[in-house]
Amino acid sequence: NKSSQIKEVDNVAITRDYKQESEWVKEARSIRSEEISTYLSSIPESSPAQDYDEICSLLQPPDQPRKIILLTDYGSDADDALALLMLLHLPKELIEILGIITVFGQTQIRKATASRILAAAKREDIPVIAGRSHPLGTPHHIWHSGKEGMGILTPDEIAHLTIDLPNPSPLYLDPSFSLPTDSCEAADFIITTVKKFPGKVIILAIGALTDLALALKKDPSIEPLISRIAFMGCAIPYERPIPAKMAHTITHSQNIRCDVLAGKIVFDSGIPSFVISGSVTRKHLFLEKELVPILQLENSQLEIQVENYVAMTAVLLRHWLDYLFKLKNEKALGTVPHDPLACIEGISPGNFGKYVRGKFWVHVEDGKTTFVRHPDGPHWALVSVDAIEFQEWLGDALMAPVMLPHKK
């Protein structure tokens, strides 16, 4: 019986049949339904119909650089590479990159690729830590483009760093799982760094939330010490205004489906979070002409040892566009810059986007998310973006150091 096949992974009992209506799944749905109903009933009658601009008054410009930790599935698609390139071009007076954690699947390949870019940019001062390869819990396959590391690492390096991963990925059937005892280096880095700079660390999460969730489970005391999270993922209905007193349940997004249990842990924590939804970025953003200067740097004969980190990023971009061509059988002219927008909005919320405030729930059994507007919610969901201004600024930021534009 498939539903009763139990295996041991990281000393935690799991089952492959994630659709099984186990008692905890039924209980989880019941509890979530009650939580959402309670949350809806707590919304004041005077709750404003639109609160897009409120975030601008909540965050004042700091007198010190923002201290950030970047969580990234670097190397699968192009926008992680574009996001890192953008971050490297921001002034040190604005940000201090405390560390980069590569997440999801082939994390060692991701680490080696990002490290090679940093070395070329003469930024070896930024530590890169390979996160946990296995998700805490998801019913979905671990997806890779197959392009990870290509153009930057040699084939031998890629083969040496590649690990076998189970597909479909395991789903822990009990959310009160025992903590894994291995692969906690990234979680420990988060814990140590957040405690070193209490209230000052911003987590830019443009990949799976596995290592952040592990850190929160391992040491819950760090929860109030994290300044905020910027997360590329979840989904919200795009209609404006988003009505109050309604629960909006949307299909899953990639960075949630990578590890739905980790997503639940993080979004249940109550840490202030700015959520950049693909339902918004895909509707308004598309880099094409802005990529021409960087792609002109890319050369098919480019040596792997090249020291121009911008040109190396162009190589990763070219591999991604070639992948899209083979996938869709038509020439890919550009890409959607999900991750660069998430990073810059995490650093300086409201520069290019507008938000509504509320709370997200992650449905661990299927990876869907529910958003409810609330004037006191811990989450801010992006609902619109100044696409022209952002893309023009990003085009400059990919090529050379830039300053942030002043908010209007």
Disulfide bonds with the S-S distance in Angstrom:
none
